Amino acid sequence: MSIFSSWFSRSASTSLSSSPEPWLVSLFGRASKAGQDVSIDSTMGIPALWGAYRVMSESIASLPIEVFERKTDGNYPASDQPVRKLLRIEPNDLYSAYDLKSINVLDLCSTGNYFNRIYRRRNGNIYRIVRLDPAKVTILYDYKNLKIFYEVTDHTYQKEILEHDDIEHVKIMSKDGIIGRSPITVCMEAFGMMLAAQEYGATFYANGAHLSGILSTALPINEGQQKQILNWWNERNKSQKGGTAVLGSDMKYSRISATPAEANLIEVFGLSDRQINQIFRIPGHLNGDLSRSTNNNIEQQSLDFLTHTLRPFIKAIENEKNRKYWRTEANQEKYFVDFNIDALLRANTEARAAFYNTMVTLGIFSINEVRSLENMNKVEGGDTHRVQLNMVDLNQSNIPSPSNTPTPDNGKK
């Protein structure tokens, strides 16, 4: 019996279809009912989807990431951890830390998964992190022993099976906890309709805004006459610049295609934008749709985007890094990776100032800690944590102050 008899494989690209080969589906997509081949590459030409990808990937990629060390008196940046430089500056020689985060989120949004290969030295320290094409990664699941391995195909089509801890794998909307589902696949028919609408609009204008129609006559004509009339008509309209056609006395032209207005093309494009924003939970104003945005609700929509859209992605990424980067239990208890979500407040100076003021007033931040967050140098005495003095214990609130305490009556007036 084969050692793989208790295994089954899952691939990120097979989520597009269960029958064709994964590489074939990844390249050419799958035909939708609208007649369009829906694939990740074909749908990237939809403006609202391209905008959604940019909003998601650039928002998370721009967030600072830090490796912390847990100590008895608090958490401190682990400056001696090799992985800290990889996450903050350069994970490998090919691209920067920003580039890696950006393409990881793009993979996550488009395929439902992202894969990074983790390279370790003999002592277990990580020295390189490289992104893998999701279409070239297959998950091998041993369901009897509950173990996962990753089969990776390189550019020469050579395959290599890697251990679970050698691959950083983040997934979204997984039905089995093993592989994520691609939004392009799940909503394939919606994207097929969007592509069909785009093709119709492009074809309409490419044809000089001419509509398809029928030339008809009550007189009997033979096949040769049909071809002669057809050639004349095509020659007359091949310039696609409009003009006037002169028909015979008994010949009529009847259009058979719908105009963009009759096809509700503008409404279809608007619906497409809203559907894409729904898929990724992106506020309309961040993706070019201001129809439902006002000066009063944009701020709240931005907070909702941070809380309900970015935060789940960020927590999934943090959890996987903390799960895979530290091989020993001692290091897992000692180190952790954390995104600085508060960095998104930097664009809002008023909200940032109010946040710092509250944290300093409550004694949570010192002045130098605030200055450090603003990339400013320390000042003398700025490490002291301070609180306001007009706060008293609730149990002491009924004790009269000395100024209100009555003086004893010594019989003097």
JOPENOR-V51319 format. One record per helix or strand. SS is the DSSP state (@ for helix, = for strand). FROM is the first residue (numbers start at 1). TO is the last residue. Records with the same first field share a line. If there is no record, write none. Layout:
# JOPENOR-V51319
SS = FROM-TO ; FROM-TO
This chain:
# JOPENOR-V51319
= = 7-11 ; 30-31 ; 37-38 ; 65-71 ; 74-77 ; 113-120 ; 126-132 ; 137-142 ; 147-153 ; 159-162 ; 167-171 ; 213-217 ; 251-255 ; 335-339
@ = 13-16 ; 22-28 ; 40-43 ; 47-61 ; 82-88 ; 97-111 ; 134-136 ; 164-166 ; 183-186 ; 188-206 ; 223-237 ; 265-280 ; 284-287 ; 298-324 ; 329-334 ; 341-347 ; 349-361 ; 367-373 ; 394-396 ; 402-404
